[in-house]
Structures are given as structure tokens and as C-alpha cells.
Amino acid sequence: MKVVEKIDDMRRLRQQLTEPVGLVPTMGYLHAGHLALVRQARAENSSVVVSIFVNPTQFSLQEDYEKYPRDHVLDLAILEKEKTDIVFMPSVAEIYPEPFNSWVEIGKVTERLEGAARPGHFRGVTTVVAKLFNIVQPTRAYFGQKDAQQAIVIKKMVADLNMNLEIVAVPTVREPDGLAMSSRNAYLNPQERQAALVLYQALSLAQQLWSQGEKDAKRMRQKMVALIQKQPLADIDYVSIADTETLEELDVVNPPALVSLAVNIGKTRLIDNIVLE
Ligand code: AMP
């Protein structure tokens, strides 16, 4: 496994990789969710590149860029075991040399949900992902369904800008009790960790209502909200039932529908989703 920090080195080593090449972009502090992406990339490609870069432009000033968890030693040990060919871990100066002044902005689908709650977030995501695609030139890139809107936005970027690669969405990996794996779970104290289950409980309720024939999206949202509000440590940011392509809110649950939510548990903002089919 080669570990490179410079774009020139990444490009040079890329020339020597056997096609097809799978890329897994991450911010590090790897867990089983990331590993599902790496394993699928390993299974579907001859070569695997994993990037580790905590991207400052996707965090707002109030957010947790500085204290975002990092453990490069452990990350590299994990990736070595998974037979990763190249780990690309550039510095911020390498990716954003001054004066950096170009941005990739995708329209409508970035305005809702996470985009509405975190202004500028997706501009940071799409800019860094476009740069990674240009640098690594992968055949396929792997993204988690855990960040459903992100996967939708990246697919839209690739389609609209004619980027020459395939985007693969990988199902969400959960803890045994249902909590979606996330690097941010590390912020939760034991009491909050227990309270965080409310996200999965609300999604399970939506799934159950759907199975019972509920089609009224407003009623479904209200029941989810009521369930979450019973948890004193939880503070709802949004609960959404939306079209899986446009992300427009639905009145009637029409499959496939994306049920997604963002909830603050103490100071930690968690997101999760399921698709009703
Ligand atoms: P991050 O390091 O949080 O930026 O995540 C890197 C990639 O891993 C993104 O495509 C995420 O959607 C994906 N990912 C994170 N958590 C999970 C999970 N629990 N299951 C599946 N994919 C995940």
C-alpha cells in the first residue's frame, strides 16, 4: 500500500494502476461504514484508492472542523488490511493553494435538507469531490447511502458536467441496535449514545406505517416528530419525506420516497435515512 500526500505523486502512481480503478473518498476516522465502501470497491475493481481529507470548505464557521476526529495511524492500519493500493492524504494547502478561487455548485438538489441547514456545505463537498475525480481519475467512486443527499448531489454533478465515471451508492452500515455508523458518534456520551437511537426508531416507525398502508406524508412526519420529541436529549433539525431525485417534499408517499432526518443529540448533529419502496 502506498501512502501519498502530493497531487503529483498521486497522478504518477495512478498511471501504474491496473484498470478499473475504484475511489473511496473519506474524511478518515474509519469505521465499518467506510469499510463497506472499501470492500465493495475492492470487489468491483482491480485497484482501489482511498482518500482521507477533512475538507475545511464543507464545514461552516460554527461547525466542528478543528475538533473533527482524526486517527491516521489507525486508518492506515485498517486500509492496509483491506488491500488498498493507494491512500491519498493531502494537506489543506495541497488541495486549496492560495489564492484558490474556483467552485463547483450544483443547483436545486443542494438547496433542501442538509443544504438548507448547512449553507455552503455542498459547494465544499462538490468542489473537493470534483478535484479528487480530476486527480485520481477513477472508473468508479463509492459513496454511502448514509449521506443520501450527498450521493444524489454527486450523481447530479457527474451527469450535468459529463464526468467520465460511475457513482456507486452503498447501503448504510448500522450498529447492532440500529444506530447508523458515523465518525461523529464518537462525540456521544453514554446517555447520548442511548438517546441517539431515536433516529433509527423514527425511521423504523415510518417503515412500519408504510407497511401498514400509510400514504399521507404529513401524518407520517407528524408521528415521527412526536416520537422524537419524547426523547429529552433530542432536538429536531428536520424530518423529511421527499422524492428521491428532486428531494421535493411529498404530500402523498410515492415510492421510492426518501425518509430522512437530522437531529441534534446534545451538541452532536446526527443524520440518517431510509428509502420506502
Ligand atoms: P465521511 O468520512 O463521513 O465523509 O464518509 C465517507 C463516506 O463513507 C461517505 O460516502 C459516507 O456516506 C460513507 N459512510 C459514512 N458512514 C456510513 C455508514 N454508516 N454506512 C455506509 N456508508 C457510510
Boltz pocket constraint, residues with backbone or C-beta under 6 A from the ligand:
constraints:
  - pocket:
      binder: B
      contacts: [[A, 25], [A, 26], [A, 27], [A, 28], [A, 32], [A, 33], [A, 34], [A, 36], [A, 37], [A, 142], [A, 143], [A, 144], [A, 145], [A, 146], [A, 147], [A, 170], [A, 171], [A, 172], [A, 173], [A, 174], [A, 180], [A, 181], [A, 182], [A, 183]]
      max_distance: 6.0
